[in-house]
């Protein structure tokens, strides 16, 4: 079959969704170039502080060929709204291995976790390590070790119980009211683990889902990766059940509230790639819109927060501006601009601006 026909059929296979919600367009001028000689590797999920500084997490896993001419970008980089790199620190030897997710607290300290490690770290806005939960490389397994195979299978059973360590955590959220830290401990373990601002264990919830629970959408049972976590203005905790094709919503005490399904043309559950990879909220007090990053289809969906209906979407697979390759995580700043970081071979972050048309079809 000719390549052009294959490409056309691929486009037809993408979900066709109505465009009745807010629209966004890519900002081609953000960010500005990295310092001379720096190059991005695969990126984790971004987060934003109270100054609208955007934290970008870089795993520094550049190729051997790239290392001949370049050096890895810093593990943690802060950019301002103009795209300037304003602060940076860290390397693979001291940040969580495979740095994956982050969140700022009310004092603009940043918490980070990595999905090939068992620790969480809190840094000051200037990069000073303030708190570390766990010991690098020590996991919540029977002997503290595990190995992830190329197909993402893991050779150790999770304990799902550690009060001083994790098992390949994916993301973190901080309660703005009291500084409590919610860890999506969710590649090896299958739980949300909650700590106070100094790293003392408070509580947890969650477990591995059976196939029947995945199909039924059972609350508190997770399919594979708890890939993202966020806290709404209403004080509810949103957790990405990525391969389960849903966002699970809980109270801060872990009581299940509801599912928000993100079923965009998938034939079966569980889905090997999944659709709920990242989460953000619109900036109005009621948070009318929910932004979900669909990693399977390389799109950002704008949902009606109350109903969960997908109103509009942007993005498509590809390397051009506004396209995504392994769209990994998103964040929303105070002006409603959306930032999407790409892992895999994408290895970049793009900013999307709200357009003048914020309703109706285009």
N, C-alpha and C positions, 0 to 999 in steps of 0.2 A: 504494500500500500504506500503511495507517495507520502513523503514527509509532511507536505502541506495539508493533506487530508487528515493525517494523524493529529497534527496540531489543532486543526479545526474541531475534530472530535473531542480532543482534550478540553478545549474551551467549552464545548457543549455539555461536558460532564460536570462542570462546576455548577453549584446550586444557583438557580435563577431566583433572586429575591427582590421583592418590591423595594422601592426607594422612597419611602414615605416618612423618613426621619431625618435627623441632621446629616448634613453632607460635609465631607472633609477633602482637602486637597494637599498634596505633598509640598513641603517647603524645600526647594532645591538648594537653598543657601545655608542650611543648618545641618550639621555643625561646620565650623571652620576646620581647615586642615590640621592634622596632628603635628606635633613638633617634628622637625627634620629627622628622618631615620626611623621614626616609630611606625609600627603597622599593627592594625587590629588582628586579633585571633578570634576564636569563637566567643560570643558574648552571652552573659547571663541576662537576667531580667532587670530593667532599670527601676529607679525610685527617685522621688523628688522631695526636696526639703522646703522649708517655709520661705526661702528666698527664691524659689523656682530654680535652684541649682539642680541639674539632672545628673544623677550618679549612674555611670556606666561601668559594668563589671566585665573585665577582660580576663580570659583564662590563660592567656600568654602561650597557647599551644600552636605557635607558628610552625610552618614547615621548615625542613632543612634548607631548601632553596631560598626561602624568605630570609632565613638567618644569615645567609651569605651577604646580604645587602642591607638588612634592617634589624632592628631590635624590637621585642614585644612592647606594646603599650603597657602602661602601668595597670595593675590589677583593679584599682579603684580610681576612677577619674570623675571630677566634677566639672560640668560645663555650665556656663550662664546662659541666659535666654538669647544672647546674641551668637552663641555657638563657640565662645572662647573657652579654652581649657583653663580653669582658674585654680585648680588644686588637684593633686594626685599623690598616691602612695601605694605601697604594697607590691609584693611579688608572690610567685607560686610557693615560695618556701615558708611564708608566714600567714597568708590568708587561707580560708578553707579551700581544700582541694576541689577543683572543678567548681569554682565560685559560681553561684547559681541565682540567688535572690537577695533582696535587700529591702530595708525600710528605715525611715528616719523617725526619731522620737520628737517630742515637743521642744527639746533643747537642741535639735539638729545634730544629735549623735546618730550614727548610722550602724544598724545591725546587719550582718551578712552571714549567709550560710552557703555550704557547698554540697553538691549531690554526689560527691565521692569521698565524704568525710563524716565525722561524728561530732563536729563542733559548731557553735555559734559564737560570733565575736561582735562586740560593741566598740566602735571607734568614735573618738571625738571628731568634730568637724575639721580639725587640723590633722587627723590621722593618728592620734595617740590611742593605743589599745587600752580600753578602760575595763572591759569585762570579757572573759572567755568562759563559756560553758563547755566542759569536756576537754579532752586531750587530743591533739591532732592525730588522725589515723586510728583512733580507738573507737569502736562502734558498739552499738547496742545489740550485740550478739553474744552467744554463749561463751566465746573465747575472745571477743573484742575485734575479730577480723572478719573480712569478707572480700570476695573478688567479684567484680562485675564482668561478665563475658561480653564479647562483641555484639551478641544478640540481645543484650540488656538483662539476661538472666543472672541471678545472684546466687552464690553457692553457700549461703548461710541462712538459716531460719531467723527471722526477726524476733527479738524478745518483746518489742513493742511496749516497753515499760521503763526505760532508763530515765532516772531523775537527774543524771549528771552527764548525759551523752545522748547522741542521736544515731540514726542509721540512714545515711544518705538523704538529709533534709533538702527540700527544694526551695522554700520561700519563708518569709517572715513578715508579720504585721505587728505594729505597735499601737496599743490603745492610747489615744491622745488624752484620755481623762486621767489615767493613773500610771502610764508607762509600762503596763504589763505587756509581755512579749509573747506572741502566738507563733509557734513554729509549725509549718507544714512539714512534718517529719515523714516524708512520703514517697521515697523510692524503695528503701528497704523496709522500714516500719510503715504502718498505715494508721497514723494518728495525728491529731493536733495536740501539741504539748505546750503548756502555758507556764511562763516564768515571770517573776517580778523583774523590775528594772536592774537589779543587781545579780540576776541569774539564779535566783532560788526557785525551785520547782513548786508549782501551785496545784496543777491538775492536768488531766488529759482526757481525750475521748477519741474513739475511732478504732476500727479493726479491718482486717481483710474481708472483702465481700466474696461470697460464693457466687457462682454463675446465676443462680436463681435470684439472689439479692441484687445483682447488677441489673438483671432484666426488669426486676420490680421497682428499682430505684429506692431501695431501702436506705433510710437515713443513717448516717454514721458508719456505713460499710463502704469501703473504698476499693475501686477496681485495681488500679496499679499506682499511678503517680498522683500524689496530691501536689499538683504542679504550681499552684498559686494560692495566695490567701490575702484577704482584704477585710477591712472593717468599715461598715457604712456609718453615715451620720446617725442612723437610728440605733447604732450599737449592736448590729448583727454581724456575724462572722461568715464570710463567703469563702468557700474552699473549692478549688478546681478538682473535680474527679475526672481527670483528663480522658482516660480511655472509657469511662462510663458515660461520656457525652452529656455531662451535667455540671451545674454549679450547685453544691449543697450549701444550704444556709442554716446557721445555728445561732442560738443565743451565746453570750460569752461564757455561760456555764456548760455549754455543749448540748443543750436541748435542741433537737432537730426541729426546724421550722418549715422548710419546703425545699423542693427541687426547682431549679431553673434549667430546663433541658436545652441543649444546643445540638439538635438533630438536623444536620444540613446535608441530607442526601446519603447518609451512611446506611448500609444494608444490614449490618449485624452489630450486636453488642456481645462482648466488649469490642471496641474498635482499636486496632493496633497502634494507631497514631493519635486518635482522639481529637476533640474539637475545643475543649475548654483549657487553654494554655495560659491565658493572662486575663486580668480583670482591672477595670477602672470605673469610676463613677463621674457623672456630669457634675459641674461645679455649683449648681443651684442647691439651696438648702435641702430640698426634698429629694435631690438626686434622681430626677425624673428618668434619666437615661443610664443604662448600664452598658459598658463597653466590654465585649468579650473577644479575645484573640483566638481565632480558630486556626490552629496550626496545621490541621489536615488540609484545609482549603486555602491557606495563606491569605486570610482575610480578617478584617476587624468588623464585627457586627455591632450595630447600635440597637439595643433592645429597649423596649418599654419596660422600665424597672418593675412596675406593678404586675404586669401580665406576663412578662417574659417573651413577648412577641418580638421577633426581629423586624425592625422598621427600615433599616438601610444597612449597607455594607460597603466597604472599600478594600482595595487590594486584590492581587491575583498572583499566582506563581510567576516568578521571573526575576531577572537581575536589573531591570531598568528602574528608574525613579518611580516610586509608588508601588512597585512590586515587592514581593517577599520571597526569600528562600530561608526556610526554617525560622519563620517568625516566632520568637521565643517568649517575649514578655512585653508588657506595655505599662505606661504610666501617664497620668494626666496632670498638667500643671494648673495653677490658679486661674489662668485665662482660658482653660478648656482646650489647650493644645495637647495632642496625643503623640507620645513618643513610643516607637516600636523598635526593639532591639532584635537582631537576627543572630542565630547561632549557625552551626554547620558551615556551609560554604557561603552563607550570606554575609556574616561578619561586619555588620554596619548597624547604625542607628539612624532612623529617619523621623522627621517631625511632620505632623499633619495639622493643618490649620482649619478651623471651622470656616465654612464659606458663608457668603451673604444669604444664600438660600438655606434656611434652617427648617424647612418643612415642605411637604408636598412632593410630587414626582418631578424628576429632572428629565 
